[in-house]
Amino acid sequence: MISIEGQTLDSVTRERLSHPAVGGVILFARNYVSPAQLAELTRDIRFAKPSPLLIAVDQEGGRVQRFTDGFTRLPALRSIGDLYDRDPDRACCWARAVGTVLASELASVGVDFSFAPVLDLASANKAIGERAFHKKPNIVRLLGSQLALGMKRCGMRAVAKHFPGHSGVIEDPHLDLPRDHRSLDEIQLTDTTVYQGLDSDLFGGIMTCHVGFSMVDDLPATFSARWLRQELRERLHFTGAIFSDDLMMGALSEVADPAERVFKACAAGCDMMLLCNDQRAIDLVLDSIDLSPLGEKTQGRIEKMRLRDIPGPNGQMLIDAKERVINPEL
């Protein structure tokens, strides 16, 4: 899954998207002008090759919302968690409303899914901050599932992130590789508890984190079969798609070759690898990648992330949901 530069597709971008290794596009604020322009762009992207490309975005709410003008401003997840401490029922209703509005607005412009919600535990981590619901795993899992339930109403599956979690580090993986020195037992009792029993019909995917867990594996979690195959697949029984976080982040700079980063993430168990904001690196990967057919299970997991064409909420339900997003005390 790659990023693109413009608000329309030029010939170079079309050629890039037609490469057999490209399975999707992640959009950013630079790709957006208006809902009408975005709908046209997603149509062009989807049919840039015979097998329609997946289209995704980071539309979480708070400070991570790529599309703003013409879209409902979504709250930071922390504010939903804060409401939960005062009024759990209202917080759950708010989370469902946010999920409904998020998904319905993205679906209306042809986006398959958002990399949301964040299920990291609230901590002092600089990269997460108010993006996290709460510090307690059971509350994070509950509110994340409620938000995902709202998304499901509109035919969209959620992507939980970032596995195993950022709560034991303060560094920003966009810049450097954070290192978590907690034991596996401690992590299993905190961060990964959130992922136990996640409904696979709600959460079609999970995104990895670029964090090194020194007591578990020398490799960053994105490159670690210990985390992705043994913990996530075998112990936690997750059956959905595994997405890498952006492989061009500074946390992975020890592996200089972007193609090797793709290989390592794939070998560890990622189904789809993200390459963002570096067109030169994307071209290097596409020029050098040794493409082999996707396995049937991998293909099936990725295909389930496609937006489902189902009857969504009626007009009044959407109006009510938008009003609740703006005023959760309703």
ROVEX-331686 format. One record per residue (C-alpha): y, z, x; residue in three letters. Coordinates in pm, whole numbers. Example, Ala and Ser with C-alpha at 12.3 -4.5 7.8 and 13.67 -1.06 7.14 Angstrom:
2
<<-450, 780, 1230>, ALA>
<<-106, 714, 1367>, SER>
END
This chain:
330
<<0, 0, 0>, MET>
<<326, -114, 156>, ILE>
<<698, -85, 93>, SER>
<<934, -379, 55>, ILE>
<<1301, -416, 144>, GLU>
<<1490, -590, -134>, GLY>
<<1552, -595, -507>, GLN>
<<1386, -936, -542>, THR>
<<1100, -1103, -358>, LEU>
<<1191, -1348, -83>, ASP>
<<942, -1589, 72>, SER>
<<859, -1356, 364>, VAL>
<<784, -1066, 130>, THR>
<<574, -1287, -97>, ARG>
<<367, -1395, 201>, GLU>
<<325, -1033, 308>, ARG>
<<211, -930, -39>, LEU>
<<-41, -1214, -53>, SER>
<<-232, -1074, 246>, HIS>
<<-584, -974, 137>, PRO>
<<-545, -624, 285>, ALA>
<<-243, -542, 65>, VAL>
<<-348, -370, -255>, GLY>
<<-23, -222, -376>, GLY>
<<349, -165, -336>, VAL>
<<543, 161, -327>, ILE>
<<902, 127, -446>, LEU>
<<1210, 313, -322>, PHE>
<<1568, 359, -440>, ALA>
<<1675, 52, -239>, ARG>
<<1457, -164, -465>, ASN>
<<1632, -50, -783>, TYR>
<<1946, -167, -961>, VAL>
<<1868, -137, -1331>, SER>
<<1568, -111, -1565>, PRO>
<<1588, -484, -1645>, ALA>
<<1598, -581, -1276>, GLN>
<<1310, -344, -1199>, LEU>
<<1094, -484, -1479>, ALA>
<<1144, -835, -1339>, GLU>
<<1065, -717, -986>, LEU>
<<742, -545, -1092>, THR>
<<630, -858, -1279>, ARG>
<<686, -1065, -964>, ASP>
<<503, -811, -748>, ILE>
<<209, -777, -982>, ARG>
<<136, -1147, -978>, PHE>
<<211, -1216, -613>, ALA>
<<-164, -1265, -569>, LYS>
<<-456, -1343, -803>, PRO>
<<-573, -980, -809>, SER>
<<-277, -784, -953>, PRO>
<<-117, -538, -712>, LEU>
<<-78, -171, -797>, LEU>
<<282, -51, -817>, ILE>
<<381, 309, -744>, ALA>
<<685, 526, -674>, VAL>
<<780, 883, -585>, ASP>
<<937, 991, -914>, GLN>
<<891, 1369, -903>, GLU>
<<1220, 1505, -1034>, GLY>
<<1486, 1709, -859>, GLY>
<<1582, 1564, -522>, ARG>
<<1290, 1319, -518>, VAL>
<<1365, 1070, -793>, GLN>
<<1392, 709, -676>, ARG>
<<1517, 564, -1005>, PHE>
<<1817, 742, -1157>, THR>
<<2074, 528, -1343>, ASP>
<<1912, 428, -1672>, GLY>
<<1640, 691, -1629>, PHE>
<<1630, 1050, -1751>, THR>
<<1718, 1299, -1477>, ARG>
<<1405, 1506, -1429>, LEU>
<<1421, 1872, -1323>, PRO>
<<1294, 2004, -992>, ALA>
<<946, 2146, -1046>, LEU>
<<1058, 2485, -916>, ARG>
<<1278, 2527, -1223>, SER>
<<969, 2486, -1445>, ILE>
<<792, 2754, -1243>, GLY>
<<1093, 2983, -1273>, ASP>
<<1087, 2941, -1651>, LEU>
<<715, 3024, -1650>, TYR>
<<793, 3369, -1511>, ASP>
<<1015, 3432, -1816>, ARG>
<<838, 3231, -2086>, ASP>
<<500, 3073, -2005>, PRO>
<<467, 2882, -2333>, ASP>
<<808, 2718, -2301>, ARG>
<<736, 2628, -1939>, ALA>
<<413, 2453, -2038>, CYS>
<<595, 2261, -2312>, CYS>
<<865, 2165, -2062>, TRP>
<<609, 2043, -1810>, ALA>
<<437, 1827, -2074>, ARG>
<<771, 1683, -2182>, ALA>
<<864, 1599, -1822>, VAL>
<<531, 1423, -1774>, GLY>
<<572, 1228, -2097>, THR>
<<924, 1110, -2015>, VAL>
<<841, 1036, -1651>, LEU>
<<541, 821, -1745>, ALA>
<<692, 647, -2046>, SER>
<<1001, 538, -1853>, GLU>
<<798, 411, -1557>, LEU>
<<551, 234, -1785>, ALA>
<<837, 56, -1963>, SER>
<<936, -116, -1637>, VAL>
<<585, -198, -1517>, GLY>
<<513, 84, -1271>, VAL>
<<149, 197, -1269>, ASP>
<<193, 552, -1147>, PHE>
<<406, 806, -963>, SER>
<<293, 1013, -668>, PHE>
<<341, 1329, -871>, ALA>
<<318, 1617, -930>, PRO>
<<354, 1820, -611>, VAL>
<<85, 2091, -609>, LEU>
<<185, 2253, -281>, ASP>
<<244, 2626, -313>, LEU>
<<606, 2737, -298>, ALA>
<<686, 2863, 51>, SER>
<<946, 2837, 326>, ALA>
<<839, 2480, 405>, ASN>
<<1144, 2260, 461>, LYS>
<<991, 1939, 330>, ALA>
<<872, 2091, 1>, ILE>
<<1128, 2349, -110>, GLY>
<<1213, 2318, -480>, GLU>
<<956, 2040, -520>, ARG>
<<687, 2309, -566>, ALA>
<<625, 2477, -903>, PHE>
<<537, 2828, -786>, HIS>
<<377, 3039, -513>, LYS>
<<73, 3136, -724>, LYS>
<<-214, 2882, -724>, PRO>
<<-320, 2942, -1085>, ASN>
<<33, 2880, -1212>, ILE>
<<71, 2568, -998>, VAL>
<<-258, 2429, -1131>, ARG>
<<-166, 2509, -1492>, LEU>
<<183, 2358, -1481>, LEU>
<<65, 2056, -1283>, GLY>
<<-207, 1993, -1540>, SER>
<<41, 2024, -1826>, GLN>
<<270, 1770, -1660>, LEU>
<<-28, 1540, -1602>, ALA>
<<-125, 1578, -1968>, LEU>
<<217, 1446, -2067>, GLY>
<<165, 1149, -1835>, MET>
<<-178, 1080, -1985>, LYS>
<<-19, 1038, -2329>, ARG>
<<148, 725, -2189>, CYS>
<<-162, 584, -2018>, GLY>
<<-71, 705, -1669>, MET>
<<-284, 911, -1432>, ARG>
<<-124, 1168, -1204>, ALA>
<<-154, 1195, -825>, VAL>
<<-161, 1552, -694>, ALA>
<<-8, 1612, -354>, LYS>
<<-30, 1715, -74>, HIS>
<<-388, 1815, 12>, PHE>
<<-477, 2063, 160>, PRO>
<<-118, 2195, 147>, GLY>
<<205, 2272, 333>, HIS>
<<248, 2640, 249>, SER>
<<136, 2767, 590>, GLY>
<<393, 2570, 790>, VAL>
<<771, 2531, 791>, ILE>
<<809, 2207, 990>, GLU>
<<883, 1872, 825>, ASP>
<<603, 1616, 882>, PRO>
<<857, 1335, 856>, HIS>
<<966, 1450, 1204>, LEU>
<<678, 1631, 1379>, ASP>
<<320, 1740, 1320>, LEU>
<<320, 2087, 1164>, PRO>
<<33, 2312, 1277>, ARG>
<<-121, 2570, 1046>, ASP>
<<-318, 2843, 1227>, HIS>
<<-474, 3012, 924>, ARG>
<<-850, 3040, 883>, SER>
<<-1042, 2813, 648>, LEU>
<<-1124, 3113, 428>, ASP>
<<-755, 3195, 386>, GLU>
<<-667, 2836, 299>, ILE>
<<-954, 2817, 49>, GLN>
<<-827, 3133, -120>, LEU>
<<-472, 2997, -151>, THR>
<<-371, 2631, -113>, ASP>
<<-694, 2453, -203>, THR>
<<-762, 2684, -498>, THR>
<<-516, 2463, -684>, VAL>
<<-756, 2169, -656>, TYR>
<<-1060, 2349, -796>, GLN>
<<-1159, 2207, -1131>, GLY>
<<-878, 1953, -1162>, LEU>
<<-944, 1726, -1461>, ASP>
<<-1027, 1384, -1314>, SER>
<<-914, 1218, -1636>, ASP>
<<-565, 1359, -1575>, LEU>
<<-554, 1337, -1195>, PHE>
<<-668, 994, -1084>, GLY>
<<-562, 1052, -725>, GLY>
<<-473, 1300, -455>, ILE>
<<-237, 1241, -160>, MET>
<<-308, 1391, 181>, THR>
<<-73, 1590, 401>, CYS>
<<6, 1531, 768>, HIS>
<<-63, 1887, 882>, VAL>
<<-292, 2003, 1160>, GLY>
<<-514, 2301, 1075>, PHE>
<<-615, 2434, 1415>, SER>
<<-888, 2669, 1289>, MET>
<<-1057, 2389, 1094>, VAL>
<<-1012, 2059, 1278>, ASP>
<<-807, 1929, 1571>, ASP>
<<-702, 1626, 1366>, LEU>
<<-423, 1608, 1105>, PRO>
<<-571, 1638, 755>, ALA>
<<-500, 1269, 686>, THR>
<<-732, 1177, 975>, PHE>
<<-989, 1451, 908>, SER>
<<-1326, 1382, 745>, ALA>
<<-1376, 1759, 755>, ARG>
<<-1095, 1794, 502>, TRP>
<<-1130, 1477, 298>, LEU>
<<-1507, 1434, 282>, ARG>
<<-1646, 1786, 321>, GLN>
<<-1376, 1990, 149>, GLU>
<<-1224, 1755, -106>, LEU>
<<-1523, 1539, -199>, ARG>
<<-1819, 1771, -142>, GLU>
<<-1693, 2126, -199>, ARG>
<<-1419, 2058, -455>, LEU>
<<-1604, 1763, -617>, HIS>
<<-1297, 1544, -644>, PHE>
<<-1399, 1196, -762>, THR>
<<-1063, 1017, -780>, GLY>
<<-874, 804, -529>, ALA>
<<-749, 953, -201>, ILE>
<<-412, 820, -82>, PHE>
<<-272, 888, 261>, SER>
<<86, 1005, 286>, ASP>
<<311, 756, 468>, ASP>
<<137, 674, 796>, LEU>
<<470, 595, 963>, MET>
<<589, 957, 957>, MET>
<<673, 1130, 1283>, GLY>
<<384, 1374, 1237>, ALA>
<<141, 1101, 1342>, LEU>
<<339, 973, 1642>, SER>
<<67, 1079, 1887>, GLU>
<<-123, 775, 1759>, VAL>
<<119, 503, 1867>, ALA>
<<-60, 202, 1717>, ASP>
<<0, 181, 1338>, PRO>
<<-322, -17, 1294>, ALA>
<<-514, 269, 1455>, GLU>
<<-349, 511, 1213>, ARG>
<<-478, 297, 925>, VAL>
<<-827, 291, 1076>, PHE>
<<-834, 668, 1132>, LYS>
<<-717, 745, 777>, ALA>
<<-972, 505, 631>, CYS>
<<-1254, 645, 845>, ALA>
<<-1164, 999, 735>, ALA>
<<-1203, 907, 369>, GLY>
<<-872, 767, 241>, CYS>
<<-912, 492, -20>, ASP>
<<-559, 355, 16>, MET>
<<-324, 395, 311>, MET>
<<56, 393, 277>, LEU>
<<281, 211, 525>, LEU>
<<648, 262, 443>, CYS>
<<993, 170, 571>, ASN>
<<888, -20, 883>, ASP>
<<835, -391, 817>, GLN>
<<755, -462, 1182>, ARG>
<<475, -205, 1179>, ALA>
<<345, -340, 849>, ILE>
<<326, -690, 997>, ASP>
<<152, -560, 1310>, LEU>
<<-112, -394, 1093>, VAL>
<<-163, -699, 873>, LEU>
<<-190, -926, 1178>, ASP>
<<-448, -708, 1351>, SER>
<<-654, -551, 1074>, ILE>
<<-1025, -630, 1065>, ASP>
<<-1072, -662, 691>, LEU>
<<-1401, -569, 530>, SER>
<<-1472, -573, 155>, PRO>
<<-1394, -255, -35>, LEU>
<<-1697, -59, -146>, GLY>
<<-1771, -54, -517>, GLU>
<<-1685, 317, -548>, LYS>
<<-1357, 278, -358>, THR>
<<-1258, -22, -568>, GLN>
<<-1341, 167, -886>, GLY>
<<-1134, 469, -787>, ARG>
<<-832, 255, -705>, ILE>
<<-866, 45, -1020>, GLU>
<<-854, 358, -1236>, LYS>
<<-497, 415, -1116>, MET>
<<-380, 107, -1304>, ARG>
<<-158, 184, -1604>, LEU>
<<-367, 190, -1920>, ARG>
<<-248, -10, -2217>, ASP>
<<-277, 250, -2492>, ILE>
<<-57, 342, -2788>, PRO>
<<196, 583, -2641>, GLY>
<<410, 846, -2811>, PRO>
<<615, 716, -3102>, ASN>
<<993, 690, -3087>, GLY>
<<1063, 1034, -3232>, GLN>
<<815, 1200, -2998>, MET>
<<990, 1041, -2700>, LEU>
<<1330, 1148, -2830>, ILE>
<<1201, 1504, -2871>, ASP>
<<1048, 1499, -2522>, ALA>
<<1373, 1378, -2365>, LYS>
<<1567, 1648, -2546>, GLU>
<<1326, 1911, -2417>, ARG>
<<1353, 1776, -2061>, VAL>
<<1728, 1826, -2079>, ILE>
<<1711, 2155, -2271>, ASN>
<<1383, 2343, -2211>, PRO>
<<1491, 2629, -2437>, GLU>
<<1429, 2414, -2747>, LEU>
END
